[in-house]
Amino acid sequence: MVEAWLYHSEEWLPVIFLMIMALSMLAYVILDGYDLGVGLFLPWVPDDEQTLMIGSIGPFWDANETWLVLGVGILLVAFPSAHGAILTALYLPVALMLLGLILRGVSFEFRTKAPLYFKQTWTYLFFLGSALATWSQGYMLGSLVLGLNLTLWGHFFAALVGLSFFAAYAWVGAGWLIMKTTGPLQLKAVRWSKWALLGCAVGVGMISVATPLASSLVFNKWFQPEVLPLLLPIPLMTLAFFAIAWRSLSRLPVRLSTQNEYGIWVPFFCTLAIFCLSFYGLAYSFFPYVVPGEMTVWEAAASKEALTIILVGAVVVLPVIITYTILSYRVFHGKAEPLSYE
Protein backbone atom coordinates (compact mmCIF):
# COMPACT_ATOMS: atom_id res chain seq x y z
CA MET A 1 0.00 0.00 0.00
CA VAL A 2 2.76 2.45 0.95
CA GLU A 3 4.70 1.59 -2.20
CA ALA A 4 1.60 2.25 -4.31
CA TRP A 5 1.10 5.66 -2.68
CA LEU A 6 4.73 6.57 -3.22
CA TYR A 7 4.58 5.38 -6.82
CA HIS A 8 1.61 7.66 -7.53
CA SER A 9 2.90 10.57 -5.42
CA GLU A 10 3.32 12.78 -8.49
CA GLU A 11 -0.46 12.61 -8.88
CA TRP A 12 -1.70 13.03 -5.30
CA LEU A 13 0.94 15.34 -3.78
CA PRO A 14 -0.07 18.36 -5.91
CA VAL A 15 -3.74 17.73 -5.09
CA ILE A 16 -2.97 17.65 -1.34
CA PHE A 17 -1.14 20.98 -1.57
CA LEU A 18 -3.95 22.47 -3.65
CA MET A 19 -6.40 21.47 -0.91
CA ILE A 20 -4.21 22.92 1.85
CA MET A 21 -3.77 26.16 -0.09
CA ALA A 22 -7.47 26.45 -0.89
CA LEU A 23 -8.54 25.76 2.70
CA SER A 24 -5.97 28.30 3.94
CA MET A 25 -7.47 30.95 1.68
CA LEU A 26 -10.99 30.03 2.81
CA ALA A 27 -9.89 30.34 6.45
CA TYR A 28 -8.37 33.74 5.64
CA VAL A 29 -11.51 35.03 3.92
CA ILE A 30 -13.66 33.95 6.88
CA LEU A 31 -11.36 35.04 9.71
CA ASP A 32 -9.76 38.17 8.28
CA GLY A 33 -13.00 38.94 6.45
CA TYR A 34 -14.83 39.89 9.63
CA ASP A 35 -12.08 42.20 10.90
CA LEU A 36 -11.84 43.85 7.47
CA GLY A 37 -15.61 44.27 7.67
CA VAL A 38 -15.36 45.87 11.11
CA GLY A 39 -12.81 48.29 9.66
CA LEU A 40 -15.28 49.33 6.94
CA PHE A 41 -17.76 50.54 9.61
CA LEU A 42 -15.23 52.28 11.83
CA PRO A 43 -15.54 55.94 10.67
CA TRP A 44 -19.34 55.98 10.96
CA VAL A 45 -19.62 55.69 14.76
CA PRO A 46 -18.52 57.85 17.74
CA ASP A 47 -15.06 57.50 19.28
CA ASP A 48 -16.16 55.34 22.22
CA GLU A 49 -17.82 52.83 19.86
CA GLN A 50 -14.79 52.90 17.58
CA THR A 51 -12.62 51.89 20.52
CA LEU A 52 -14.99 49.04 21.36
CA MET A 53 -14.97 47.85 17.74
CA ILE A 54 -11.18 47.87 17.72
CA GLY A 55 -11.26 45.89 20.96
CA SER A 56 -13.52 43.27 19.39
CA ILE A 57 -10.87 42.37 16.78
CA GLY A 58 -7.75 43.29 18.77
CA PRO A 59 -6.74 39.79 19.96
CA PHE A 60 -7.40 38.16 16.58
CA TRP A 61 -6.76 40.34 13.52
CA ASP A 62 -2.99 39.83 13.30
CA ALA A 63 -3.22 36.05 13.71
CA ASN A 64 -6.01 35.90 11.11
CA GLU A 65 -3.57 37.10 8.46
CA THR A 66 -1.37 34.06 9.13
CA TRP A 67 -3.72 32.11 6.86
CA LEU A 68 -2.98 34.49 3.97
CA VAL A 69 0.75 34.03 4.51
CA LEU A 70 0.31 30.25 4.58
CA GLY A 71 -1.81 30.19 1.41
CA VAL A 72 0.52 32.45 -0.59
CA GLY A 73 3.55 30.58 0.78
CA ILE A 74 2.17 27.26 -0.47
CA LEU A 75 1.45 28.82 -3.86
CA LEU A 76 5.08 29.99 -4.04
CA VAL A 77 6.83 26.77 -2.99
CA ALA A 78 4.39 24.13 -4.26
CA PHE A 79 3.19 25.78 -7.48
CA PRO A 80 6.00 28.14 -8.54
CA SER A 81 4.86 28.37 -12.18
CA ALA A 82 1.37 29.42 -11.17
CA HIS A 83 2.79 31.83 -8.58
CA GLY A 84 4.82 33.55 -11.27
CA ALA A 85 1.88 33.79 -13.66
CA ILE A 86 -0.58 35.04 -11.05
CA LEU A 87 1.73 37.58 -9.42
CA THR A 88 2.84 38.91 -12.80
CA ALA A 89 -0.73 39.41 -13.99
CA LEU A 90 -2.00 40.78 -10.67
CA TYR A 91 0.97 42.88 -9.63
CA LEU A 92 -1.03 46.10 -9.11
CA PRO A 93 -3.96 44.67 -7.06
CA VAL A 94 -1.49 42.63 -4.97
CA ALA A 95 0.49 45.82 -4.28
CA LEU A 96 -2.73 47.63 -3.32
CA MET A 97 -3.72 44.80 -1.01
CA LEU A 98 -0.35 44.84 0.71
CA LEU A 99 -0.54 48.63 1.05
CA GLY A 100 -3.97 48.23 2.63
CA LEU A 101 -2.75 45.59 5.09
CA ILE A 102 0.25 47.76 6.01
CA LEU A 103 -2.01 50.76 6.60
CA ARG A 104 -4.24 48.64 8.81
CA GLY A 105 -1.34 47.31 10.86
CA VAL A 106 0.22 50.72 11.43
CA SER A 107 -3.03 52.59 12.11
CA PHE A 108 -4.30 49.86 14.45
CA GLU A 109 -1.34 50.33 16.79
CA PHE A 110 -1.00 54.10 16.40
CA ARG A 111 -4.70 54.83 16.88
CA THR A 112 -4.67 53.12 20.28
CA LYS A 113 -1.68 55.15 21.48
CA ALA A 114 -2.20 58.45 19.62
CA PRO A 115 -3.30 61.72 21.25
CA LEU A 116 -6.99 62.51 20.82
CA TYR A 117 -6.47 65.04 18.00
CA PHE A 118 -4.67 62.39 15.86
CA LYS A 119 -7.07 59.53 16.61
CA GLN A 120 -9.49 60.24 13.79
CA THR A 121 -6.64 60.39 11.27
CA TRP A 122 -5.61 56.85 12.17
CA THR A 123 -9.26 55.79 12.17
CA TYR A 124 -9.68 56.92 8.56
CA LEU A 125 -6.40 55.28 7.59
CA PHE A 126 -7.60 52.03 9.15
CA PHE A 127 -10.79 52.34 7.09
CA LEU A 128 -8.79 53.11 3.95
CA GLY A 129 -6.54 50.11 4.52
CA SER A 130 -9.57 47.86 5.05
CA ALA A 131 -11.23 49.17 1.89
CA LEU A 132 -8.09 48.74 -0.24
CA ALA A 133 -7.51 45.18 0.98
CA THR A 134 -11.18 44.25 0.50
CA TRP A 135 -11.53 45.56 -3.04
CA SER A 136 -8.14 44.21 -4.14
CA GLN A 137 -8.98 40.70 -2.97
CA GLY A 138 -12.27 40.75 -4.86
CA TYR A 139 -10.60 42.11 -7.97
CA MET A 140 -7.97 39.36 -7.84
CA LEU A 141 -10.63 36.67 -7.51
CA GLY A 142 -12.56 38.09 -10.46
CA SER A 143 -9.38 38.17 -12.55
CA LEU A 144 -8.49 34.60 -11.61
CA VAL A 145 -11.98 33.38 -12.55
CA LEU A 146 -11.39 34.68 -16.09
CA GLY A 147 -7.97 33.03 -16.35
CA LEU A 148 -6.02 36.32 -15.96
CA ASN A 149 -6.61 37.26 -19.61
CA LEU A 150 -8.63 40.42 -19.09
CA THR A 151 -10.37 42.44 -21.76
CA LEU A 152 -12.22 45.66 -20.95
CA TRP A 153 -15.22 43.51 -19.97
CA GLY A 154 -12.91 41.36 -17.85
CA HIS A 155 -11.67 44.36 -15.88
CA PHE A 156 -15.28 45.46 -15.33
CA PHE A 157 -16.20 41.98 -14.11
CA ALA A 158 -13.20 41.88 -11.73
CA ALA A 159 -14.08 45.34 -10.39
CA LEU A 160 -17.67 44.15 -9.85
CA VAL A 161 -16.41 41.19 -7.80
CA GLY A 162 -14.29 43.65 -5.81
CA LEU A 163 -17.38 45.70 -4.98
CA SER A 164 -19.28 42.56 -3.96
CA PHE A 165 -16.50 41.82 -1.45
CA PHE A 166 -17.39 45.08 0.33
CA ALA A 167 -20.88 43.73 0.99
CA ALA A 168 -19.61 40.26 1.94
CA TYR A 169 -16.99 41.50 4.40
CA ALA A 170 -19.35 44.13 5.80
CA TRP A 171 -21.93 41.40 6.43
CA VAL A 172 -19.57 39.06 8.24
CA GLY A 173 -18.08 42.03 10.14
CA ALA A 174 -21.51 43.18 11.28
CA GLY A 175 -22.34 39.61 12.34
CA TRP A 176 -19.17 39.56 14.42
CA LEU A 177 -20.13 42.83 16.13
CA ILE A 178 -23.60 41.47 16.93
CA MET A 179 -21.95 38.64 18.86
CA LYS A 180 -19.18 40.66 20.50
CA THR A 181 -20.90 43.90 21.55
CA THR A 182 -23.94 45.08 23.51
CA GLY A 183 -26.26 48.08 23.66
CA PRO A 184 -26.57 50.73 20.92
CA LEU A 185 -23.57 49.44 18.96
CA GLN A 186 -25.06 45.95 18.84
CA LEU A 187 -28.34 47.35 17.47
CA LYS A 188 -26.43 49.36 14.88
CA ALA A 189 -24.65 46.16 13.83
CA VAL A 190 -28.04 44.48 13.29
CA ARG A 191 -29.08 47.31 10.93
CA TRP A 192 -25.73 47.19 9.14
CA SER A 193 -26.04 43.44 8.79
CA LYS A 194 -29.45 43.70 7.10
CA TRP A 195 -28.21 46.19 4.52
CA ALA A 196 -25.01 44.22 3.94
CA LEU A 197 -27.02 41.00 3.55
CA LEU A 198 -29.03 42.60 0.75
CA GLY A 199 -25.85 43.84 -0.94
CA CYS A 200 -24.20 40.45 -0.57
CA ALA A 201 -27.26 38.66 -1.99
CA VAL A 202 -27.27 40.97 -5.03
CA GLY A 203 -23.52 40.46 -5.47
CA VAL A 204 -23.72 36.68 -5.20
CA GLY A 205 -26.62 36.61 -7.67
CA MET A 206 -24.92 38.86 -10.23
CA ILE A 207 -21.62 36.98 -10.04
CA SER A 208 -23.36 33.59 -10.22
CA VAL A 209 -25.02 34.68 -13.46
CA ALA A 210 -22.04 36.53 -14.92
CA THR A 211 -19.35 33.91 -14.20
CA PRO A 212 -20.67 31.12 -16.47
CA LEU A 213 -21.37 33.70 -19.18
CA ALA A 214 -17.83 35.05 -18.90
CA SER A 215 -16.08 31.67 -18.58
CA SER A 216 -16.85 28.76 -20.90
CA LEU A 217 -14.97 26.48 -18.47
CA VAL A 218 -17.48 27.26 -15.69
CA PHE A 219 -20.46 27.03 -18.04
CA ASN A 220 -19.43 23.56 -19.24
CA LYS A 221 -18.85 22.36 -15.68
CA TRP A 222 -22.26 23.43 -14.35
CA PHE A 223 -24.74 23.19 -17.19
CA GLN A 224 -24.55 19.54 -18.12
CA PRO A 225 -27.79 17.50 -17.83
CA GLU A 226 -26.13 14.70 -15.88
CA VAL A 227 -24.59 16.93 -13.17
CA LEU A 228 -27.10 19.78 -12.89
CA PRO A 229 -29.44 17.92 -10.46
CA LEU A 230 -26.44 17.13 -8.21
CA LEU A 231 -25.30 20.77 -8.17
CA LEU A 232 -28.75 22.33 -7.68
CA PRO A 233 -28.58 21.96 -3.84
CA ILE A 234 -25.71 24.48 -3.71
CA PRO A 235 -27.73 27.55 -4.85
CA LEU A 236 -30.81 26.28 -2.98
CA MET A 237 -28.86 25.97 0.29
CA THR A 238 -27.35 29.41 -0.31
CA LEU A 239 -30.83 30.92 -0.68
CA ALA A 240 -31.94 29.08 2.47
CA PHE A 241 -29.09 30.54 4.54
CA PHE A 242 -29.85 34.04 3.25
CA ALA A 243 -33.48 33.55 4.31
CA ILE A 244 -32.53 32.22 7.76
CA ALA A 245 -30.15 35.14 8.33
CA TRP A 246 -32.79 37.70 7.27
CA ARG A 247 -35.40 36.13 9.55
CA SER A 248 -32.97 36.17 12.47
CA LEU A 249 -31.97 39.80 11.87
CA SER A 250 -35.62 40.85 11.69
CA ARG A 251 -36.29 39.34 15.12
CA LEU A 252 -33.11 40.40 16.90
CA PRO A 253 -34.01 44.06 17.66
CA VAL A 254 -37.08 42.99 19.68
CA ARG A 255 -35.08 40.38 21.59
CA LEU A 256 -32.15 42.70 22.28
CA SER A 257 -34.48 45.42 23.60
CA THR A 258 -35.38 42.98 26.42
CA GLN A 259 -31.75 41.88 26.98
CA ASN A 260 -32.48 38.55 25.29
CA GLU A 261 -29.47 37.57 23.15
CA TYR A 262 -30.85 34.25 21.96
CA GLY A 263 -29.75 33.65 18.35
CA ILE A 264 -27.16 36.43 18.11
CA TRP A 265 -24.76 33.93 16.53
CA VAL A 266 -27.13 33.00 13.67
CA PRO A 267 -26.30 35.83 11.19
CA PHE A 268 -22.54 35.29 11.56
CA PHE A 269 -22.72 31.54 11.05
CA CYS A 270 -25.12 31.89 8.11
CA THR A 271 -22.49 34.11 6.50
CA LEU A 272 -19.83 31.47 7.12
CA ALA A 273 -22.08 28.81 5.57
CA ILE A 274 -22.60 30.94 2.45
CA PHE A 275 -18.86 31.58 2.19
CA CYS A 276 -18.21 27.83 2.39
CA LEU A 277 -20.86 27.05 -0.24
CA SER A 278 -19.41 29.71 -2.55
CA PHE A 279 -15.94 28.27 -2.01
CA TYR A 280 -17.20 24.78 -2.83
CA GLY A 281 -18.82 26.09 -6.01
CA LEU A 282 -15.59 27.77 -7.10
CA ALA A 283 -13.53 24.68 -6.27
CA TYR A 284 -15.83 22.49 -8.34
CA SER A 285 -15.87 24.99 -11.20
CA PHE A 286 -12.11 25.23 -11.66
CA PHE A 287 -10.56 21.97 -10.48
CA PRO A 288 -8.03 20.75 -11.63
CA TYR A 289 -6.81 24.20 -12.72
CA VAL A 290 -4.65 26.48 -10.58
CA VAL A 291 -4.87 29.19 -13.23
CA PRO A 292 -8.31 28.56 -14.78
CA GLY A 293 -8.09 27.38 -18.37
CA GLU A 294 -4.33 27.87 -18.44
CA MET A 295 -2.44 25.68 -15.98
CA THR A 296 -3.52 22.51 -14.17
CA VAL A 297 -2.41 21.55 -10.68
CA TRP A 298 0.04 18.97 -12.10
CA GLU A 299 1.50 21.34 -14.69
CA ALA A 300 2.13 24.02 -12.05
CA ALA A 301 3.48 21.73 -9.32
CA ALA A 302 7.07 21.61 -8.13
CA SER A 303 9.01 18.35 -8.34
CA LYS A 304 7.92 15.28 -6.39
CA GLU A 305 11.03 15.47 -4.19
CA ALA A 306 10.42 19.15 -3.34
CA LEU A 307 6.76 18.53 -2.53
CA THR A 308 7.67 15.61 -0.26
CA ILE A 309 10.00 17.80 1.79
CA ILE A 310 7.47 20.64 1.92
CA LEU A 311 4.77 18.21 3.05
CA VAL A 312 6.85 17.28 6.11
CA GLY A 313 7.03 20.96 7.06
CA ALA A 314 3.30 21.43 6.44
CA VAL A 315 2.45 18.47 8.68
CA VAL A 316 4.36 20.19 11.50
CA VAL A 317 3.28 23.80 10.91
CA LEU A 318 -0.42 23.38 10.07
CA PRO A 319 -1.47 21.78 13.40
CA VAL A 320 0.41 24.53 15.26
CA ILE A 321 -1.50 27.26 13.39
CA ILE A 322 -4.84 25.51 13.89
CA THR A 323 -4.16 24.96 17.60
CA TYR A 324 -3.07 28.56 18.13
CA THR A 325 -6.15 29.86 16.30
CA ILE A 326 -8.54 27.72 18.35
CA LEU A 327 -6.76 28.63 21.58
CA SER A 328 -6.87 32.37 20.89
CA TYR A 329 -10.60 32.29 20.22
CA ARG A 330 -11.15 30.17 23.31
CA VAL A 331 -9.15 32.51 25.58
CA PHE A 332 -10.72 35.74 24.25
CA HIS A 333 -14.31 34.55 23.90
CA GLY A 334 -17.15 36.66 25.28
CA LYS A 335 -18.00 40.33 24.86
CA ALA A 336 -15.43 42.84 23.65
CA GLU A 337 -13.94 45.53 25.85
CA PRO A 338 -12.20 48.75 24.76
CA LEU A 339 -8.61 48.05 23.72
CA SER A 340 -6.08 50.04 25.75
CA TYR A 341 -2.35 49.90 26.52
CA GLU A 342 -2.73 51.82 29.76
Backbone hydrogen bonds, N-H to C=O, Kabsch-Sander energy under -0.5 kcal/mol:
donor,donor_aa,acceptor,acceptor_aa,energy
5,W,1,M,-2.2
6,L,2,V,-2.6
7,Y,3,E,-2.4
8,H,4,A,-1.8
9,S,6,L,-1.3
11,E,8,H,-1.7
12,W,8,H,-1.7
13,L,9,S,-2.4
15,V,11,E,-0.6
16,I,12,W,-2.3
17,F,13,L,-2.2
18,L,14,P,-2.2
19,M,15,V,-2.3
20,I,16,I,-2.4
21,M,17,F,-2.6
22,A,18,L,-2.7
23,L,19,M,-2.6
24,S,20,I,-2.1
25,M,21,M,-2.1
26,L,22,A,-2.2
27,A,23,L,-2.5
28,Y,24,S,-2.1
29,V,25,M,-2.5
30,I,26,L,-2.3
31,L,27,A,-2.8
32,D,28,Y,-2.4
33,G,28,Y,-0.9
34,Y,30,I,-1.1
35,D,31,L,-0.9
36,L,32,D,-2.2
37,G,33,G,-2.3
38,V,34,Y,-2.2
39,G,35,D,-1.6
40,L,36,L,-1.3
41,F,37,G,-0.8
41,F,38,V,-0.9
42,L,38,V,-0.7
44,W,41,F,-1.6
45,V,42,L,-1.1
50,Q,46,P,-2.2
51,T,47,D,-2.3
52,L,48,D,-1.5
53,M,49,E,-2.5
54,I,50,Q,-2.5
55,G,51,T,-2.0
56,S,52,L,-1.5
57,I,53,M,-0.9
57,I,54,I,-0.8
58,G,54,I,-1.3
60,F,57,I,-1.5
61,W,57,I,-2.6
64,N,60,F,-2.3
65,E,61,W,-1.0
65,E,62,D,-0.5
66,T,63,A,-1.6
67,W,64,N,-1.2
69,V,65,E,-1.8
70,L,66,T,-2.5
71,G,67,W,-2.4
72,V,68,L,-2.7
73,G,69,V,-2.4
74,I,70,L,-2.4
75,L,71,G,-2.0
76,L,72,V,-2.1
77,V,73,G,-2.4
78,A,74,I,-2.8
79,F,74,I,-0.8
79,F,75,L,-1.0
81,S,300,A,-0.9
83,H,79,F,-2.5
84,G,80,P,-2.3
85,A,81,S,-2.0
86,I,82,A,-3.0
87,L,83,H,-2.6
88,T,84,G,-1.8
89,A,85,A,-2.0
90,L,86,I,-2.3
91,Y,88,T,-0.8
94,V,90,L,-2.3
95,A,91,Y,-2.3
96,L,92,L,-2.4
97,M,93,P,-2.4
98,L,94,V,-2.5
99,L,95,A,-2.4
100,G,96,L,-2.5
101,L,97,M,-2.5
102,I,98,L,-2.4
103,L,99,L,-2.6
104,R,100,G,-2.2
105,G,101,L,-2.3
106,V,102,I,-2.6
107,S,103,L,-2.7
108,F,104,R,-2.4
109,E,105,G,-1.4
110,F,106,V,-2.6
111,R,107,S,-2.6
112,T,108,F,-1.1
113,K,109,E,-1.1
114,A,110,F,-1.9
118,F,115,P,-1.7
119,K,115,P,-0.8
119,K,116,L,-0.9
120,Q,116,L,-0.6
122,W,118,F,-1.7
123,T,119,K,-2.0
124,Y,120,Q,-2.5
125,L,121,T,-1.9
126,F,122,W,-2.1
127,F,123,T,-2.1
128,L,124,Y,-2.7
129,G,125,L,-2.7
130,S,126,F,-2.2
131,A,127,F,-2.7
132,L,128,L,-2.8
133,A,129,G,-2.3
134,T,130,S,-2.3
135,W,131,A,-2.5
136,S,132,L,-2.3
137,Q,133,A,-2.0
138,G,134,T,-1.9
139,Y,135,W,-2.6
140,M,136,S,-2.4
141,L,137,Q,-2.0
142,G,138,G,-2.5
143,S,139,Y,-2.2
144,L,140,M,-2.4
145,V,141,L,-2.4
146,L,142,G,-1.1
147,G,144,L,-1.8
148,L,143,S,-2.5
149,N,146,L,-0.8
150,L,148,L,-1.1
151,T,149,N,-0.5
155,H,151,T,-2.3
156,F,152,L,-1.8
157,F,153,W,-2.6
158,A,154,G,-2.6
159,A,155,H,-2.4
160,L,156,F,-2.1
161,V,157,F,-2.2
162,G,158,A,-2.0
163,L,159,A,-2.0
164,S,160,L,-2.1
165,F,161,V,-1.5
166,F,162,G,-0.8
166,F,163,L,-0.7
167,A,163,L,-1.1
168,A,164,S,-2.2
169,Y,165,F,-3.0
170,A,166,F,-2.3
171,W,167,A,-2.2
172,V,168,A,-2.2
173,G,169,Y,-2.4
174,A,170,A,-2.5
175,G,171,W,-2.3
176,W,172,V,-1.8
177,L,173,G,-2.0
178,I,174,A,-2.0
179,M,175,G,-1.4
180,K,176,W,-2.1
181,T,177,L,-1.7
185,L,182,T,-0.7
186,Q,182,T,-0.7
187,L,183,G,-1.8
188,K,184,P,-2.3
189,A,185,L,-2.3
190,V,186,Q,-1.6
191,R,187,L,-1.8
192,W,188,K,-2.8
193,S,189,A,-2.5
194,K,190,V,-1.8
195,W,191,R,-1.9
196,A,192,W,-2.9
197,L,193,S,-2.5
198,L,194,K,-1.8
199,G,195,W,-2.1
200,C,196,A,-3.0
201,A,197,L,-2.8
202,V,198,L,-2.3
203,G,199,G,-2.4
204,V,200,C,-3.1
205,G,201,A,-2.3
206,M,202,V,-2.7
207,I,203,G,-2.6
208,S,204,V,-2.4
209,V,205,G,-1.7
210,A,206,M,-2.8
211,T,207,I,-2.8
213,L,209,V,-0.9
214,A,210,A,-2.3
215,S,211,T,-2.1
216,S,214,A,-0.5
219,F,215,S,-2.1
220,N,216,S,-2.5
221,K,217,L,-1.4
222,W,218,V,-2.0
223,F,219,F,-2.5
224,Q,222,W,-1.1
227,V,224,Q,-1.2
228,L,224,Q,-2.4
230,L,227,V,-0.7
231,L,227,V,-1.7
232,L,228,L,-1.6
234,I,231,L,-1.7
236,L,232,L,-1.7
237,M,233,P,-2.9
238,T,234,I,-2.1
239,L,235,P,-2.4
240,A,236,L,-2.0
241,F,237,M,-2.3
242,F,238,T,-2.0
243,A,239,L,-2.3
244,I,240,A,-2.5
245,A,241,F,-2.4
246,W,242,F,-2.4
247,R,243,A,-2.4
248,S,244,I,-2.3
249,L,245,A,-2.6
250,S,246,W,-2.0
251,R,247,R,-1.2
252,L,248,S,-1.7
255,R,251,R,-1.7
256,L,252,L,-3.2
257,S,253,P,-1.7
258,T,254,V,-0.6
258,T,255,R,-1.4
259,Q,256,L,-1.8
260,N,255,R,-2.6
261,E,259,Q,-0.7
264,I,261,E,-1.8
266,V,263,G,-1.4
269,F,265,W,-2.1
270,C,266,V,-2.3
271,T,267,P,-2.0
272,L,268,F,-2.0
273,A,269,F,-2.0
274,I,270,C,-2.3
275,F,271,T,-2.5
276,C,272,L,-2.4
277,L,273,A,-2.4
278,S,274,I,-2.5
279,F,275,F,-2.5
280,Y,276,C,-2.5
281,G,277,L,-2.3
282,L,278,S,-2.3
283,A,279,F,-2.9
284,Y,280,Y,-2.6
285,S,281,G,-2.2
286,F,282,L,-2.0
287,F,283,A,-1.9
289,Y,286,F,-3.3
290,V,295,M,-2.8
291,V,295,M,-1.7
294,E,291,V,-2.6
295,M,291,V,-2.3
297,V,288,P,-2.8
300,A,296,T,-2.0
301,A,297,V,-0.8
302,A,78,A,-2.2
307,L,303,S,-2.5
308,T,304,K,-2.0
309,I,305,E,-1.8
310,I,306,A,-2.4
311,L,307,L,-2.3
312,V,308,T,-1.3
313,G,309,I,-1.5
314,A,310,I,-2.5
315,V,311,L,-2.4
316,V,312,V,-1.1
317,V,313,G,-2.9
318,L,314,A,-2.5
320,V,316,V,-0.8
321,I,317,V,-2.2
322,I,318,L,-2.5
323,T,319,P,-2.6
324,Y,320,V,-2.6
325,T,321,I,-2.4
326,I,322,I,-2.5
327,L,323,T,-2.6
328,S,324,Y,-2.6
329,Y,325,T,-1.9
330,R,326,I,-1.9
331,V,327,L,-2.7
332,F,328,S,-2.1
333,H,330,R,-0.9
336,A,180,K,-3.4
339,L,51,T,-1.1
